[in-house]
Structure formats: C-alpha cells, structure tokens
C-alpha cells in the first residue's frame, strides 16, 4: 500500500471534474484527479454547448472543435418554432473532443490524473483519507491519498455521494437517455428538439459530416437498448421524420445509454467533501444545460472550499434556473397537455424566445 498527499482530490475525470481541477490549480492548489476509466472518456450526452456553456469552456483556455449552433428549434409532426441565440452562437462538440481538450489543458497546467477506483473514504477535521484501487494494468495496488478536500464529480451514480451518506431517494418517474452518432452532413445549424408522445429527440450537429441524436424517454428498456448499435436500439421509433432522414446514414460507434437521469442529494457538502455536477443532484437533460451548470458548480466549489454554507448558496444560485425550468417542463411534458408544447412555442414566439435565452445564458 502506498500513501500520498494532495490539497484537492477530484473523483471523476469528466469535463466537470477536469474543470474543477483547473480551477483548483489556478487557485494555487496541488490537484489529483482519479477516474476508474482511462484516457478520453465518452458517455451519453446531448453534446450541445449553448452560448453560456461555450463561454465557460473558452474561459478555461479550451477551444474544442465542433459545429456552430445558431439557435434551437422545437418540432413535432405538424409544426416547428425556431429561435436564434441572441448572445451569439453555441457549438456542437463531441463529448470525446471536449474531454480530450480539457484533459490536455489540465495536464499542461500541472494536474495529476490517475486511473483508479474509489473504494472508501474517511475524514476528520483536517482532511480526508481516500482508499483507491489502481487498475490492473497499473499494478492493481491499493493506495491511500490524504487530501485536504475531496470534490465528488463522479456523475449521476456518484460513489462519493453514496459513501458520504448524501444519497436521497429520487422522486417521480425515471427517465433514460440514448445517444447515437450518424455519418451525415448536418442539415441545419439549429439544435432540433423533436417531440413525440413518448420521448424527445435532440439533433445536434457536431462536425461537418456528423450529427448526434440524443433521445430522452421514460421507457425503462432504453438503457438495455444502448448495448448494441443496431438501428432498433437508437430510440427513433415514434420520430418518423428523423427516422426517414437518417435511414441510410451509417451509425458511428455504439449507442450509449444513461439513467435513471433524476438523482437527488440531501445536500452538497459533508465535512471536507463537496459534490459537484451531476453527482450533486440532477433533474433531467430536457433543457440541455448540464455542462453549463456543472462548470458553474466547479468554479463555485473551488472558490468556497473552506465554507460549506457559501458553497451551498452558490450551488443554489448556479442551478436555480435549471431546476425551475426543467421541473416545470417535465411536469408539462408528463401531463395530458404534452402535445401542446410545440404549438404553444409556435403561437407565442416571444415566450419561447425568452425561455431559450434564459437557457442559453
């Protein structure tokens, strides 16, 4: 067994964890990031950086390749409502491209990234002892890291949240997500949100010859379908327009799934541990704000390492609009009035535009 020490240990090496690590380094801390997955990490994700999220990524010194996003279009079988972003364009970016760019920046700024699995943590008034199992290809050795602070950035099914007793039962019906890439030239520079009776499909151009399609649904078999790249597993049943447009487009890689999406935490802090990003609680991917909200939390967590109350307040401010808008849209989408969402957006473009701009900040 080896014992090491660091100022800040970040558990979870996705975009939010790497952003937290960068903020930690720029605040003068030694930072170690651990993740059970090695290298560049992919996951089910809508892959649209709305203008506010893109600005936050650029502020980190990262400029990932992608495709310009000019706005959002809500669509059903009969009509659509389009709204361009007033604050400038966003960018469709493949999750792997975003992760690779953030990882490269973090390493360049002195962040240590380790491939290991969190097994246990124990804390006292001065720090946290974290037990890690290294990957087999790294020798498989058990190690203990002594950290002044631990940031749990390990996603929807956070081990840090569970080990610190911060898990809370989820409420409402579970929702799941699927994401598929298609080799086809984008036909629009808008993020298209297609509404069907049972699901929503988000179409995001991410390269000159690639679009990503993320499907959100209450169908419990969504996660099972994610295992295979066959056409029946992409979730496009019920989206006739999309299914027809993509019928002959090759599927790139495998279909990825995520869920249940709704997760709750009793609070965001426990002693010297902070929960950040999806680990801190998640409502749904319906509004596409996950990256922006997660990056704001990463910044706040580092600024308030020594003040749990201040971080809870900053977390509430950073997530308030997301929680209110997403909860409201979910309630509407789950009601008998679901079919009126796109007609309402089309009939009241001023209201739809106000919602889009609030999301895009």
Secondary structure, 3 states (H helix, E strand, C coil): CEEEEEEEEEECCCHHHHHHHHHHHHCCCCEEEEECCCCCCCCCCCCEECHHHHHHHHHCCCCCCCEEECEEEEECCCCEEEEECCCCCEEECCHHHHHHHHHHHHHHCCCEEEEEEEEEEEECCCCEEEEEEECHHHCCCEEEEEEEEEEECCCCCCHHHHHCCCEECCCCCCCEEEEEEEECCCCCCEEEEEECCCEEEEEEEEECCEEEEEEEECCCCHHHHCCCCCHHHCCCCCCHHHHHHCCCCEEEEEEEEEECCCEEECCCEECCEEECHHHHCECCCCCCCHHHHHHHHHHHHHHCCCCHHHHHHHHHHHHHHHHHHHHHHHHHHCCHHHHHHHHHHHHCHHHHHHHHHHHHC
